[in-house]
Amino acid sequence: MRKYLWALGVGLLAGGLYRGEARQVLSKAVRICLECIGIG
């Protein structure tokens, strides 16, 4: 069971990277961080 969950997690991670979602998450994180310190 544990191997299946690990494989599912890796598959979903690979799918997200393939779709470019990592870039979207990073840009949103940067925007939120800049708002917190008062620049953005």
Distance bins in CASP14 RR format, pairs under 12 A and 6 or more apart:
PFRMAT RR
TARGET T0000
AUTHOR 0000-0000-0000
RMODE 2
METHOD distances of the structure
MODEL  1
1 7 0 0 0 0 0 1 0 0 0 0 0
1 8 0 0 0 0 0 1 0 0 0 0 0
2 8 0 0 0 0 0 1 0 0 0 0 0
2 9 0 0 0 0 0 1 0 0 0 0 0
3 9 0 0 0 0 0 1 0 0 0 0 0
3 10 0 0 0 0 0 1 0 0 0 0 0
4 10 0 0 0 0 0 1 0 0 0 0 0
4 11 0 0 0 0 0 1 0 0 0 0 0
5 11 0 0 0 0 0 1 0 0 0 0 0
5 12 0 0 0 0 0 1 0 0 0 0 0
6 12 0 0 0 0 0 1 0 0 0 0 0
6 13 0 0 0 0 0 1 0 0 0 0 0
7 13 0 0 0 0 0 1 0 0 0 0 0
7 14 0 0 0 0 0 1 0 0 0 0 0
8 14 0 0 0 0 0 1 0 0 0 0 0
8 15 0 0 0 0 0 1 0 0 0 0 0
9 15 0 0 0 0 1 0 0 0 0 0 0
9 16 0 0 0 0 0 1 0 0 0 0 0
9 17 0 0 0 0 0 1 0 0 0 0 0
10 16 0 0 0 0 0 1 0 0 0 0 0
10 17 0 0 0 0 0 1 0 0 0 0 0
11 17 0 0 0 0 1 0 0 0 0 0 0
11 18 0 0 0 0 1 0 0 0 0 0 0
11 19 0 0 0 0 0 1 0 0 0 0 0
12 18 0 0 0 0 0 1 0 0 0 0 0
12 19 0 0 0 0 0 1 0 0 0 0 0
12 21 0 0 0 0 0 1 0 0 0 0 0
13 19 0 0 0 0 0 1 0 0 0 0 0
13 20 0 0 0 0 0 1 0 0 0 0 0
13 21 0 0 0 0 1 0 0 0 0 0 0
13 22 0 0 0 0 1 0 0 0 0 0 0
13 25 0 0 0 0 0 1 0 0 0 0 0
14 20 0 0 0 0 0 1 0 0 0 0 0
14 21 0 0 0 0 0 1 0 0 0 0 0
14 22 0 0 0 0 0 1 0 0 0 0 0
15 21 0 0 0 0 1 0 0 0 0 0 0
15 22 0 0 0 0 0 1 0 0 0 0 0
16 22 1 0 0 1 0 0 0 0 0 0 0
16 23 0 0 0 0 0 1 0 0 0 0 0
16 24 0 0 0 0 1 0 0 0 0 0 0
16 25 0 0 0 0 1 0 0 0 0 0 0
17 23 0 0 0 0 1 0 0 0 0 0 0
17 24 0 0 0 0 0 1 0 0 0 0 0
17 25 0 0 0 0 0 1 0 0 0 0 0
17 26 0 0 0 0 0 1 0 0 0 0 0
19 25 0 0 0 0 0 1 0 0 0 0 0
20 26 0 0 0 0 0 1 0 0 0 0 0
20 27 0 0 0 0 0 1 0 0 0 0 0
21 27 0 0 0 0 0 1 0 0 0 0 0
21 28 0 0 0 0 0 1 0 0 0 0 0
22 28 0 0 0 0 0 1 0 0 0 0 0
22 29 0 0 0 0 0 1 0 0 0 0 0
23 29 0 0 0 0 0 1 0 0 0 0 0
23 30 0 0 0 0 0 1 0 0 0 0 0
24 30 0 0 0 0 0 1 0 0 0 0 0
24 31 0 0 0 0 0 1 0 0 0 0 0
25 31 0 0 0 0 0 1 0 0 0 0 0
25 32 0 0 0 0 0 1 0 0 0 0 0
26 32 0 0 0 0 0 1 0 0 0 0 0
26 33 0 0 0 0 0 1 0 0 0 0 0
27 33 0 0 0 0 0 1 0 0 0 0 0
27 34 0 0 0 0 0 1 0 0 0 0 0
28 34 0 0 0 0 0 1 0 0 0 0 0
28 35 0 0 0 0 0 1 0 0 0 0 0
29 35 0 0 0 0 0 1 0 0 0 0 0
29 36 0 0 0 0 0 1 0 0 0 0 0
30 36 0 0 0 0 0 1 0 0 0 0 0
30 37 0 0 0 0 0 1 0 0 0 0 0
30 39 0 0 0 0 0 1 0 0 0 0 0
30 40 0 0 0 0 1 0 0 0 0 0 0
31 37 0 0 0 0 0 1 0 0 0 0 0
31 38 0 0 0 0 0 1 0 0 0 0 0
31 39 0 0 0 0 0 1 0 0 0 0 0
31 40 1 0 0 1 0 0 0 0 0 0 0
32 38 0 0 0 0 0 1 0 0 0 0 0
32 39 0 0 0 0 0 1 0 0 0 0 0
32 40 0 0 0 0 1 0 0 0 0 0 0
33 39 0 0 0 0 1 0 0 0 0 0 0
33 40 0 0 0 0 1 0 0 0 0 0 0
34 40 1 0 1 0 0 0 0 0 0 0 0
END
